[in-house]
């Protein structure tokens, strides 16, 4: 499920310098992993059993990202997961600006 986000990582870069970072595990609902998911990221339900839920973790993320653009490799996937998690938890999606490093790399 796209809404079953199991971790989040944030690195804030300003003027070419890392100014802050955060990594948190998230207990997805349901806390179930298909074998191919575990092969991709290495996480299992045992890793996230005691982790906080998406809304709890996202409260930590918001102050870090402020109005900054979100940069990700293959950002359409990450954005779809983020939108699905917001919908699942009935949170208002703030229309984040995404930039895709995968697309940028293909143009080079």
FENGIKA-V926612 format. One record per residue. RES is the residue in three letters. OMEGA is omega in degrees with one decimal (none if undefined). Layout:
res/omega
RES/OMEGA
RES/OMEGA
This chain:
res/omega
UNK/179.0
UNK/-178.3
UNK/-176.0
UNK/178.3
UNK/-175.7
UNK/174.7
UNK/175.1
UNK/175.5
UNK/-179.4
UNK/171.2
UNK/179.4
UNK/179.9
UNK/176.8
UNK/-179.9
UNK/176.7
UNK/-179.7
UNK/174.5
UNK/-178.9
UNK/179.3
UNK/176.4
UNK/-178.4
UNK/170.5
UNK/178.6
UNK/167.5
UNK/-179.7
UNK/174.9
UNK/179.8
UNK/175.7
UNK/2.1
UNK/179.2
UNK/-175.6
UNK/-178.9
UNK/171.8
UNK/-174.9
UNK/-179.5
UNK/174.9
UNK/-179.7
UNK/177.3
UNK/-179.2
UNK/-172.6
UNK/175.7
UNK/-178.5
UNK/175.9
UNK/178.4
UNK/178.7
UNK/179.5
UNK/-173.4
UNK/179.8
UNK/-176.3
UNK/179.8
UNK/176.1
UNK/178.8
UNK/-179.8
UNK/-179.1
UNK/179.0
UNK/-179.3
UNK/-176.6
UNK/175.2
UNK/176.4
UNK/-176.4
UNK/-173.4
UNK/-179.6
UNK/-179.9
UNK/-173.0
UNK/179.1
UNK/178.9
UNK/-178.2
UNK/173.4
UNK/177.8
UNK/-176.7
UNK/-178.2
UNK/173.9
UNK/-172.1
UNK/-175.5
UNK/177.2
UNK/177.2
UNK/-179.0
UNK/179.7
UNK/179.4
UNK/177.5
UNK/179.7
UNK/178.2
UNK/-179.9
UNK/178.6
UNK/177.3
UNK/-179.7
UNK/-178.5
UNK/-177.6
UNK/177.3
UNK/176.5
UNK/178.0
UNK/-178.6
UNK/-174.2
UNK/176.3
UNK/178.9
UNK/174.3
UNK/-179.8
UNK/171.4
UNK/-173.9
UNK/178.2
UNK/177.3
UNK/178.0
UNK/179.6
UNK/-179.6
UNK/179.9
UNK/179.2
UNK/-176.7
UNK/none
